[in-house]
Amino acid sequence: MRLSTEQLERLSERVFKVLKSSGHVGFDYSADERVEERVLDGVMSVLEDDTKTEDRLSREAERLVQQQQHIAKASGKSLEDLVTEVKERLAKAKRVTLGDGPDRSDLLAEKVFRTIWKVDGIDFFAEDQKVINCIARAIHRFRHDDDRLIDAVEKIVSRRAVEGTEAYSPSWCIAYDKTFTEVKVKLAAAGGLKPESKLASETSGL
């Protein structure tokens, strides 16, 4: 799924929110009063670069297919399918990860981590891999699910959480996955995802 600029902005905000709530990082405003803004900008720059890389691959694949239209016609496949095949081959040759799978989320999380690590005023209170995993989960969930649903499930999990359980900790994430499944089943029975107000009422009993 190619994310729009608006979706990229929302995803950047979600990654930032998850990181801040996780307790894995803190901000030293005396070092830089705009540290949060710089972290958010850093996340956005990584996501934008990733999208631009995919866009370049798409354009290159389209040009290659157009240059070989006689071969394309003979194949019996649609131009769209051929462009997709060529794009996937180009991505493999250039070692670019596409799609919405965990591999792409992991790769993006590593890039985000390396970028925000350089920001003055951000302190890390957890092992590097824990921070990366936290970012990767946020990216992967967003790319697969409506963020209104993600917000609703997070509120339910936080409401249910045992006192002392940190948001986005391993036990919190296990509870999130279980609750998310419950919500999806309930929404499916009710006819799918609803506007925000209706979504809240559909999940209020959980």
N, C-alpha and C positions, 0 to 999 in steps of 0.2 A: 504494500500500500504506500503510495507516494503521499507524504504529508504536505498540506498547504502551509503557507506562511503563518496563518492563524493557528493551525494545529501545532506547528513548531514552537510558536510562542507559548501555547498552553502546555506543551510537553516540557519546555524549559522551566516554566513556573512549577510544574509538578515535580520535576527532578529536584529543584531547589527546595520546595516544600518538604519533600520526603527526607532530603539530607538534613535540613534544619531540625525537623521533628525527631529524627532518629537518634540524636545525641551523639552521633559520630563526629560531628564538626561543631565548632563554635566560632564566633566572630569577635575580633578585637577592634572595636571602633576607634580606639585611641591611635591605632596604627594606620587606619584608613576608615574614615567615617562612611565612605561609599563602598565598603567591602562587599556588602550583600549585592549591590548593583553590579559590581565587577564579576562576582561569581556567576550571577545570572547571565551576564553578557558572555562569559566564557562558555557556559553550557550551550547557549544559543549559537555561538560561533561554530562549535563542533557539529551540532545538528545541521546547521545551514551548509557547512562544507560537505557533509555526508550527502545531503540532498543534491547539491550542485554536482558532485561526482556522479551520482546516478543519472542526473539530467544529461551530463556530457556523454555518458555511455549510451543513453537512449538516442541522442542525436547522431552519434557515430554509427549506431546500428541501423538507424533509418537511412542514412546516406549509403551505407554498404548495400542494403537491400534495394534501394532505388537504382544504384549503379548496375545491379545484376537482375534487372526486372525480367529479362527473358528466362533466367533460371528460376526466378520466383514463380512466374506463371506456370512453368513446366512442373513445378513441385506439387501443384494442386492445393497448396496451403494458402491461407489468407495472409495478407501483408502484415497484419497485426501479429499473427503467430510467428511469422518468419522474423520479424523485428525482435520479438521476445527471445527466440532461440539464439539469434546473433548476439543480442545483448548479454545473454547468459554466458555465451562462449567468450565474449570480450571481458566480462567480469572475471571469469576464471583465469584468463590469460594475464590480466592485470592485477590479480589477487584482490579483487574488490568483493566484499560480502554484500549480497542483496537479500531481499525478502524481509519477512517479519519474524524470523526464527530467533532462538536464543543466541545463536552465534553472532548475529548482527548487534543485538542488544549488548552482549558481552564486549564486543569490539568498541562500540560507542561509549560504553561505560568506562573502559580503560582510557580512551581518549579524553573524556570529560575529566576523569580523575587527574591525568597528567596536566591538563590545562588549569584546573582550579588549584592544583598544588602550588602553582607559581604565583598565585594571588597573595599579595601582602595582606595580613590581617585575618587570614583563615587558619584556625588551629584544628588539628586532627586528633581525636581522642580514641580512635579505634584502629585496628590493623588495616593496612592498605586494602587487603582483599575483602574485608567486611564492607568497607566504604564502596568499593567497586561493585560488589554484589547488590548492595542497596540501590545504587544507581541503575544497575542492569535490570533489576526487578521493576523499577518505576518505568523504565523505557519500554520493557517488554509488555507490561500490563496495558500501558497507554496505546501501544500500536495494535493491540488486539481487542480492546474493549472501550466502550463509550465512557468518557471521563466523568459524566454525571453518575454513572453506575459505580465507578471506582470511588468517587466521593461518598456516595451513600453507604457503600460497604465499609469504608474506613470509619465512618461515624458510628456504625453499628458495632464494629470490633472495639473501638475505643470506649464505647458505652459499656460493653460487656467485659472489658479487660479487668483482670484481677489487679488490685491495687499494687503498684510497684512494677507492673509490666511496662517496659518501655515500648513506645510506638516504633514499629519497624524492626524490632528485635526478632530473632529467630522464632520465638514462641508466638509473638504477635503476628508474624507472617503466616505461620501455620494456621492460626485462628482466622486470619484473613481469607486464606484459600478455602477453608471449610465454609465460612460464612458466604463467600462469593458464590460457591456452588449452590448453597441454599437459596440465595437471592435469585440466581439465574433460573432455578427450577420454579420458584414462586412466580417470577415474571413471565416465564414461558406459559405457565398455566393461566396467567391473567391476560395473555395476549401480547406479550412483548414489552419492550422498553417504552415508558411513557414520558410525557413532559415532566419537568422537575417536580412540580407540586404533586402530581399523581404518583411519581416514583417514590416520593417520601411516604405517602399514605400506603402504598403497596408493601413497603418494607418496614413499616412502623411496628408490625407485630413480631418481628424477628428479634 
